[in-house]
Amino acid sequence: VRTRRNASRTRSCYVRRMTIVVHHLETSRSHRVLWLFEELELAYELKTYARDPKTMRSPKSACAIHPRGRFPMVEYEGHTLAESGAIIEEVLDDHPRLRPEPGTEAHRRYRYFLHYAEGSLMSPLLVALITGQLRTKNVPFLVRPIARAISKNIDAAFTTPELRAHVAFLDSELADRAYFAGDALTGADSQMSYPIEALLSKRSGIDPAKAPHLTAYLARLQARPAYQTALAKGGPVLL
């Protein structure tokens, strides 16, 4: 037991000595990783990248950091981590303050929403982003009526019903708790923050008045000092 404790203590000291580098893309999902580090009060170096002005995609230079070149990416303990959920889990393995005790109902809820954010919620939001772009003036004039008709049909058949179902579910989940895992903030809230920002934005077409618990939840997140600090460092969350 003593050997394990000493090894754990040595590893903890090693983590504190390592320089953490967060590679952040402007107006992107990587804001939630900045916020996580601010909540944990961990020191890190921030490197911010601009989107390609024509495509609005990540710069090609990002592939030099990780083969996929998708943000956020974090240099941590000598490794380059990618994918928000994987980053959150890796960091909370060393700094578990924002992770409920394993085996508890709070931990089950934490794990569920940590994966739900990208596994279920982001899909219809991405479709909504694409159909929204099909209705803009950037679409060539001659095909614009066809593009608008297609996007309208997709939204009516899939996007809008899906987003409304997600809103109803999430609002009910927050009816009797302050955060998704319970009464305390967890890494799952960090992961959920971006899709909920998008879900309650004007672009989604969702009426926030129909989701009072979810709207109040987002306001609580945005009012947190660590959230505000991450916002000041990394810039706006949404495009």
Summary of the structure (lengths in Angstrom):
residues: 239
radius of gyration: 19.5
end to end distance: 50.9
largest distance: 73.9
contacts: 710
relative contact order: 0.13
helix: 62%
strand: 8%
